[in-house]
Amino acid sequence: MKRIGDIAVYEHGSKDNPAIIFVHGFPMSANMWKQQVDALWQTHYCITYDLRGLGNSSPGDGQHTMESFVDDFFAVLDELQVAKFSACGLSMGGYLLLRAYERWPERFEKLILCDTRSQADDNSAKISRSQNIKRVTAEGNEAFVDSFIPSCVYAPNITKMGAEYEALLLEWRQNSVVGIKGCLLAIMSRTDTTHVLEKIQIPSLLLCGEQDAITPAVGMMGMASEIPGGELVIVPEAGHIAPLENPAYVNEALISFLKA
């Protein structure tokens, strides 16, 4: 691990290989990408990092925005002297990448969006996130994680993943209350990036868990249809965290897409 400002960054593989940066979902950490990194580090320079306020990254004052997350994203790449890269983001990581592409499209080579959406929160979603901020303040992070994460995972996979699921749950419970609330603020205040989809002029792969109830496949089908040349892959036996729930299928799709 190296620290770039307040951000914990992890490098895997040789800088001589094509670069790919992974952006995790909420309220997770870079560790969610372990199986993708294991599959790619010999052919790619893989970069993962903990978003501000999560994992080993400092929460700072907790006044987070999607814009500040995008600032961190480019700060990491600049410090590592990575000018061009492919990028893969899950859920909140996808929100970040769409805004990052809007800000600096010429740096992207390929784009992978997993279980995410381009639309900003509507009023109902903003109210729900506000209630979650209140709940985290009152009850702490552990109660929030224990209620939220099971809704992200296709139920049979909780048993199937077993000890791995429990270890990840334990890790995500350790996030700070300030960091969790800061991420919720950033998510609920993000801009709508739907207008960006038609402007994406690079190879783009969209992955969606077949059983994803949070960002269902029908929504990602719509996204794929708006991205010129966008390719949608439905991941069987997976919910909202497809790279963790069916890593073999996701890795096969990633390897094929990155080789093309």
N, C-alpha and C positions, 0 to 999 in steps of 0.2 A: 504493500500500500504506500502511496505517496499522497501528500496533502498539497492541494493547490488552493490557496486561500483557506476557506472554511470547508472545502470539499474533499472527501476521501475518494481517491482514484486508484484503480487497479488496472495494470497492464499485463497482457498475456500474448506471447509470441513475438516475432521479430518485426521491427519497424520497417524492414525492407519489404514486407508483404503489404498488400492492400489493407487499408484501415477500415474497421467497422466499429462503431460506437453503439452501445446498448443503453437504453434509458428505461428504467424500471417503472412499475406501476405503484399505486398508493394502496396501503401504507407499507410498502415492501422495501427492498434494498437491492443493491447490485448482485447479491448472492442468488437472486431468483434466476439469473442467467447462467448459472454454473454449467448446466448441461449443454447449452449452446456454445459456450466458450470452449468446453472440452472437445466439441465436435469441430471447431473452426480454428483453434489457435495455431495449428501447424501450417495453415494456408493463409491466415489473415492476422494482422495486428489488431487484436481485440481489446477494446477499451470499455470498461464498465466503471460506473461511479455511483455513489450514494447521493441522491438528491438532497438539497439543503434541508436539514431538519430530520432526516431519516438515516438509518444505519449509523455509520461512523462520522457523518457530516454534521457540523455544528448547526443548531437551529437559529443562531443569532438572536435577533429580537422577535422572531416569529411573524414579522410583517411581510409575508411572502406574496409575490405576484407571479403570474406566468411569465411576465416580461423579465423578472429577476431570475427565474429559472432558466430562461433562454440565454440571458447574460452569462450565467454560470456555465451553461453548455458550451458556448463559444470560448469562454475563458479557459476551460479545460483543454479544448482542442488547440487553442493558440499556445498555451504553455507547453503542450506536448509537440508543438510544431507540426501539426497535422493540417495541411491546407485543404485536401480533398478526402472525402470519406463516404462510406455507406453508413446508414443509420437505421436502427431497429428500436421501436418503442412500443410498450404495452400500456394501454389504457391512458393514464395520465401522461405517460411517456409519449404516447401518440399525440396528445394535445400539444405537448411541448414541441415535438418534431414538426408538426404542421405549421406552427407559428415560426419556428426557426427557419423552415424552408421559405416561408413568406418573407422573412427578413434578409436571408442570404442564400438564395437558391443555387448560385453558381458553385458553391462549395460541395454540394451534394452530388454523389455519383449514382447511388441507388437508395431507395427508400422502402422500408418494411414497417407496416403498421399492423399491430396485433390488438385485437379486441378493444377497439377504440371508436371514437366518433369525431366528426368535425364540428358539430353544432355546439354552441355555448349552452350553458344551463338555462332552462326556462324558469319562470317564477316558482313553480312547484319544486324544482330541483334545488333552487337557491334556498328556499325555506327549509327543505330537508337537510341541506348541508349546515345551515345555521343551527338547526336543532342538534345536529351531531357535534358542532362546536360546543354548544351548551352542555351536552351530555359528557363530552370529554373533560370539560372543566369540572363538572360535578362528580364524575365517577372515575376519571382517569383513563389512560390509554388502553389498559389491559381489557377492560370491559368492552370498550369499543371494538377492538380487534377481534375479540372472541365472538362478537355478534356479527361483525361485518364479513370477515374472511370466509366463513362457511357459505355465505350467499354467493361468493365468487367461484366456488369450486363445485363441479358436477359431483353430486353426493356420493356415488360409488367410489370416486377417486380419493375421498377422505380416508376410507378404509384401505384402499389399494396402495396409497402412498405411505400409510402407516407412520413409521418413525420419522421419515423425511418431512411429512406434513407437520408433525408435532414439533420438530426442531425449528422449522421455519416460523411456525406460530409463536414459539417461545422467543425467537429473535425479534419478530415484529412487535411483540408486546413491550420490548425494551425501548422502543422509540419514545422520545420525550413528548410530554403533553404540548409544550410550545411548538415542537416540530409538526405534530399531527394537526394542530389547529392552524398553523401557518400554511400547510398544504391544502387544507380545506378552503381557506381564504383564497389561495391561488386558483384552485379549481373553479370555485363559484364565480370568480371575477374574470375568468379568461375570455378572450374575444372569440367570436364565431369565425371559423376558418373555412367554411364551406366554399366560399368564393375562390379559395386558393386551389381547390382540387383540379379545376379545369386548366390551371396554369402549370401543373406539375409535368415537366417535360423530361423526366428521367424514368428508367425502369422502376416500377412500383409493384410490390407484392403486399397483399392484404391477407391476413390470417385471422380466422375467427373460430372459436370453439363451437362445435355443433350445438352444444347445450348452454351456450352463453345467454344468461337471462338479463345481464346488465347492458351489454351492447350486442343485441341479437344479430344473427347473420343477415336478416333482411336489411338492416341499416347499413351494414358493411357492403352488401350487394349494391346498394345505392351509391355509396362512396366509390366503389370500384368502377361503376358505370360512368362516373363523372371524371375520373382520372384517365387521360388519354393513355391507352395501353395498360391500364391497371388490371392486375390479375388477382382474383380472389380464390383462396384455398380454404375450404371448410375442414376443420380439424375434428375428426371423430372422437367420441368419448372424452370430450373436454368442455369445460365451462369457460369462465372469464379469464382464467390464467393458463391458456393453452400451452405455452412453452414449458410450464411445470407439470401440467397434467398429462400431456402426451408428447414428451420431448422427442421421441424417436421420429414421429411423424413430422413434427415441426422442423427438426434438424434436417431431415431429408428434403423438405421444401426449401429451406434456407440454402443448403448446399447447392441444389439444382439452380436456384435463382441467382446465386452469387457467381456460379460458374458461367452462366449464359453471357 
